[in-house]
Amino acid sequence: MLADKNIKAFLEETASSAPVPGGGSVAALSAGLAAALTAMVANLTIGKKGYEGLEGEMEAIADEADGYRKKFLEYIDKDCESFNEVMAAFRLPKETEEEKESRKGSIQTGLKNAAIVPLEVAKNALQMMNIIAKAVEKGNKNAVTDGAVAAMMARTASLSALYNVKINLSSIKDAEFVERLGKEVADIEKKAAETEKAILEKVVL
């Protein structure tokens, strides 16, 4: 599994001529890094002088960030799996009319899943920005830049994942599905940029 590889091996595999891991997995990894940094800021606040009244809140943030981190690790492989599903569908036989129709259906199903997976990454990265904002605003001021990096990584993860949604939507024939996800994409793009801006405005150096 990609999520089990060390950093060097993951980067080498990404740099190879293999189509996966690609942008979708890297988006998920970026979100995972943002989650890890968020947990770090919270953990650096717990037990520190001057932050005694925030221990419960910071413990909750650390726990939630760890949950996100584990989820994004799973999405690194889910993105590859969804891509492989599409490729497998394209390799299906197409000799008879029945085979052609079955193949088309499998391709469309695969493309939908390949759009849904990065959409979930984008949604979760955006949601995670709520706890990043709390970590930046209330957490240990010596780690505020780590929180800022978490915010930027989460925004990048969200917008990057959405590019993978868009490219799959361009090949999907289901107009209702395309319209619904298209609206979600536009909404997440707007909110991710706005939320990052609001978080960074709280960073005082």
Secondary structure as UniProt FT lines:
FT   HELIX           2..4
FT   HELIX           7..15
FT   HELIX           23..43
FT   TURN            44..47
FT   TURN            49..50
FT   HELIX           52..54
FT   HELIX           55..90
FT   HELIX           97..138
FT   HELIX           141..143
FT   HELIX           144..169
FT   TURN            170..171
FT   HELIX           175..200
FT   TURN            201..202
//
